[in-house]
């Protein structure tokens, strides 16, 4: 069976990112693609249709899980306890940024400010002196019900100004206090104006009807290809929309070459702050969706547990390329390059979930997709970041491998990766989703 071909391109990644300034917009962008490919959105609060086949997805806030059950090689039922396993691609939709406080309106020294709070491990200096827009969602009262309204303002309304070098105590760089130094200027005057009212009115919403909000800043410079040969991608939120895009393209490609497993795409919110929420990777979202897939196909608890036992998950998150200005910050003998293929990430203390079983599955997928594979290990004397991999493995019992694509400037307001790594990453993930193609 041939490996499914994806339509992933660096230009496509740029379009995906520019369409998705918040986790909620990532889900909307992905849902539009899924709808175009015959998928149906299901509600978690309603019964799901019975049947052995179908293309479906659910959205919970800024998280999305999609699956395609059935196909010529996938068992349509569960005779004698037989259960089709899952092949899962995991990703996360959120990125570090600056988010709007609950009482954001400030006036200081004749300036009108919007109070902001860092979300996740934002590299704060990178957010200074940038023209920033606003995105997210509002909870709006509509009679006696509450509805959700996505918000996006692509206008340069906010800016966090840097301190002049002449006023700094240390000209090598200002140390930023996240409480005092990341509030954004948006006007002048001695009396603060209502930022929330401005946001609501910009979306034709009565400010008095707004009951709650999750609003965040985003860089307004479009994603683009850069470099002498245009072989690099410069964009915000590559961590981890690079995986969201590659995973989506791989998932859709896998539909053309169905294998012996049910392909699943799971994109979680809140990874950058620990995933412990109603829709993070530590929630019940993925386990309950997988169980309901088995139930709607005629199985029971025993078939569900058997399906998990035969499943594998690729937890996709971006990886650190070796920095040319700081090569000493990387583990010797583990140089990672951009435009050199996907990255297999291993940590002996399980900050990454990779074990030999998962590594074998992904390495075989890369070989079948004919893309090179790189292997990353973090320096033992530096704290290692983590991913959704360990918690996904713990919540489901599914062997999990942590993978990614190489990039520089992780957690900066703007990041960089290799253009050729976009299709290579998607190709490897597509081969992973169709295990018969790797035999």
N, C-alpha and C positions, 0 to 999 in steps of 0.2 A: 504494500500500500504506500503511495507517495506521501511525502510530508506536505501538509497544507501550506499554500503560499499566502502570505499576508500582504496587505496593501499599506503597510506602515512606511512612512517617509518622515524625514526631518521637517519638511514643510508642513506635513499633516500634524506633527506634534506641536509646531508653533501655533497652528490654527486652533488646536484643541485647548492649549493653555490660554490663549487669548480669549477664548469663549468661556473660560472657567475660572473666574477670579476668587471663588469661594468653594468650600466643599459642597454646598448646595447646588452651585452651578456645575460642578463636576458631574454630579448625579444627573442633572438635567441634560447636559451635553451627551453623556453616555446613554441616557434613556432615549433621546431622539434617534441615536444610531440604532439602538436595539429595536425601536418601533419600526424603523425602516427595513429591518430584517425579519419582520414578522413576529416579534416578541409582544407579549401581553403583560401589562403590569397587574400584579395581584395585590390585594390588601391583606395584611396580616390579621386583621380583625374579622375577616369573613372566611367562609369555607372555600377551599380551593377545588378546582375541577378534578374529578377522577380521570384517570387515563394513563396509559403507558408512555405517551409521547407528548411533547409540547415545549414551546419556548416561552419562558416566563422570567419575570424579575420582580423584586420588591425593593422599595426605598424606605429607609427609616432615617429621617433627618438628612444628614450628610453622608449616609452610607447606602450602598447598593449591593445586592446579591442577584446575579443572573445565572440561569442554567438552561440547558437544552437536554431534556430527557428523551431517550428513545433513539432509534436508528437501526440500520440493518444488523449491526454487530452488538447491540446492547439488548440484553434480555428484557422482554416486554413485561414480564411478571416475575414471580419468585417461586418457580417450581422446586420442590424439595429443598427449600431454604436458600435457593440461589439468590445472590444479590449483586447487582452491578455496582462496582466501586465508583468513587468520585476522583476526578483529577481537578484540583483547586488551584487557581491563581489568586493569591492574596495581594492587596495593595492598600495604600491609605490615601485619602482624598485631601487631608489637611496639610498645611505648610506653616512654618513659623511666620508670624507677622505682628502687627500692632492692632489691637482691638479696642473698640469704643467702650468707655466706662459707663456705668449706669447713671451717673450724674456728670455728664461730660463738659458742661458749659462753664468756662473760666474766663476771667479777665485779669491780666497782669501787666502793669506798666504801660497801659494804653493799647495792649494787644488783646484780641479775642482768641482764645485757645479752645481746642477740643481735647479733653482728657483721654489719653490712650494708655493701654496696658499691654506689655509684651505677652504674646501667646507662644508657648513652646520655647525652644532654645533659639530665639531670634538673635542673629548677629547684629546687635543694635546699631553699630556704626554705619552699617550698610544702608540703613533706612534714613539717614540724614540727607537733607538737601535733595530730596526727590519729590517730584509732583505726584501726589497720591490721590486715588479715587476711593470710593467706598462700595462695598458689596456685602451681601449676607441675606438675612431674612427678618421680617417683622411678623409678630403675631397681632392681628387686627380684629377688633370686635365688629361683627356683622350681625346686628340684632342681638340675639341671645346665644350666638355661636362665635367661635374663634376660628378664623381662617389664617392660612399662611401666605405671605406675599414675599417673593424674592425681590431683592433690591440690587440695583447696579447703577452707579453713577461714574461714568468714565470721563469726568471733568477734573481738572487740577484744582481741587478745592482745599486740599490739606498739604502742609509742608512742615517737616520737623527741621528747624534751622540749626546748623552747626555753630558752635561758639567761634568767634574770630580768633585766629592764632595769636593776635596781640594781647588777648585777654586770658589766655590759657596759662596755667601754672607750669605746664609741661608741654613744650612744643612738639614732643614726639607723639602726642595723642591725648585726647580728652577721655577721662574715665566717666562713663555715663551711668547715672543713677536712674534706674527704670521708673522710679516714682516721680522724679523732678525733671528729667531731661528729655523725655520722648513725647511730651505734649505737642500737639500740632497747631501752628498758626493758621487761622482761616479768615482773619479780618482785623480791623482796628476799632478802637472805641473803649470807653471805660465801663460799659455795662455789657455783660455777656448776652448773646442771642441764643435761641434754642436751636441746637444742631439737629436734634431729633425732628423738630418741626420742619426744618429745611429738607431733611431726607424724605420725610413723609410727603411733603408737598411736591418734591421732585418726581414722585411716583404717583401723583394724583390721589393721595390718601389723606383723609382727614387726620391731622395730628392728634386730635382728641380721642381717636379710636385705637391708637396704638397701645397695646398692653404689654408687649415684651419685644426684645430685639437681640439679635446676634449680628453685629456689624463689625467689619474688619477693613483695613486699608489694603490697597494693592497698587503696585507700581504701574504707571500708565505707559511706559515705553513698550512698544510691541515686541514680541519675540521675533528673533531674526537669525539668519545664518551669517556668520562672521568668519574672518580669517582670509589669508591670501587665496586659498582655494575654496572658500566658503564651506569648509568641512567641519565647522564647529557651530553649535547651537548656543546662542545667548538668550536666556529667558528667565522669568521668575518661576518659582514653584516647580522646578524640575524634580525636586524632592517633594512629593513623589508622583507628580502628574506624569513624569516620564514613564513610570510603571503603569499608571492608569491607562495611558494611551496605548502603550505596547501591549498590555494585557487585554484591552478591549479588542484591538486588531487581531491578536492571537486567538481570542475566544471566537470572534466571528469567522476567522479562517478555519478554525477547527470544525465548524458546522459543515464544511464542504467535504471533510474527510472523517466521518464519525468512526470512533474506535470502540474499544470494549469498556470504556468508562464514561460516566456522565460528566461533561465539562462544566465547571462552575467558575464564575468570576465574582470575587468578593472584595469590595472596596470599602474600607472602614474609615470613619472619622476619628479624630482625637488621638491618633497614634503619637503625635508630637507632645502630648501631655500625659501619656501613660495608658491610654486606651480604656480606662476604667469609667465607662459611662453606659448609658442605655444602648448606644449604637457603636461603641468601640469594640476592638477585637477581644476584650475581656467580657463582653456581654454575651447573651444567649443568642444573638442574631444568627450566626452561622450554624450552630448546632440545631436550632429549631427549624431553620429552613431546610437543612439536609434531612432531618427526620420527616418533615412534612412531604418532601419529595418522595421518600420511600413509601410513606403512607398512601399518597395519592396514586402510587403505582401498584397498590395491592399488597404491600408488605406490612410487616408489623415491627415490634421492637427488636425481635431477634434478627430480622433481615437488615434493619438499620444498623445494628451493632456489627453485623457481618460486613456490611458495605463499608463502614468506617475502617474496619481492620484491613481491608484491601485497598484503601485510598492512599493518595500521596498529595501533599500540598507544596507548592512553590511560593514562598513568601517573598514577594518582590519589593525591594526598596533600593534606592540609589546607593552607589558604592563610592568610596574615596579613590580618585585617581592620584597617583604620585605627583605631588606638587613640585614644579620645577624650581621654585624659590625656597622650598623647605623640604628637600628630599630626606633630610635627617629625621624628620618627624614620622617617617614610615618604617615599617618592618623591613630589614634587609632581606634580600632574596625573594621579595614579594612585590616587585614593581608592578603597578597597575597602570595601563595606558588607555587613553581614549582612542576610539576607532580600532580597538583590538579585541572586540567581542565581549559577551556577557561575563559577569564576575560571580564566582561561587564564594560565599562568605562563611568563614569558619571561626568559631571562638570556643576554646576548650571549657570556658566557664558558662557556656550556653547563653551568652548575650545574643548569639545567633543560634538557631535551632538545628543547624545542619549536623547530620550524622552520616555514617557511611552509606546507609540505605538511600537517604535523600540525595546525597551527592552523586551516587551512582545513577539515579533516575535522571537527574538534570544533565550530568555529563553525557549520558547516552543520547539525550534529546539534542544537545548541542552537536554531537557527532552526526546524528541523523540529519539535522538541519544544515550541516556543513558550515558551522560558524565556530571560530576559535573560542576557547574557554580560558578565563583567567581565574586564579585562586588568590583570595585576599585573607590576610591575617593582620589584626591590629597589633601595634606595638604593645608588648606586655607591661610596659611601664607607663602607659597612658590609659585613661578610662575609655572603655569601648562603648559606643552607642548600642542601642538595641532596636528591635523591629517588632512587628506583629507576629513573627515566627514562633518564638518560644511560647507565647500565651495561646496562640492558635493550636499548637501541638498539645499543650496541656488541657485546653478546653475540649478538644475533640478526640484526642488519642491518635490523631493522624500523623504519621511520619512526615516531617516538614524539612524543607531545604531552603536556606536563605540565599537569595540571588539578587542581582541588580545590574545596573549599567554604570560605568565609571563617570564621575563628574568632578569638577573643582568648585570651590566656594560654597560648599553645602551649608545651608541655613542662612545664606546671605539673601538680601532682597533680590539679587539677581545672580544666577548660577550659569555654569557652562558645562556642556558635554559634547561628545563627538557625534557628528551627523550620521556617520555610517553605523554607529552603535544602535540607532533607533530601529532600522529594519532587522539588524542582527538579533537584537534583544527580542523583538516580536517573533521572529522565526524560531528561536529556541523555545519560547513559551508555547508557541503553536504546536511544536513537536512534542513538548511535554504533555499537552492536553490530549494527545492522541496516542496512547501508549502502544497500540498495535503497530504504529508506524515506526517505532523504535526497535522492533524485534528483528 
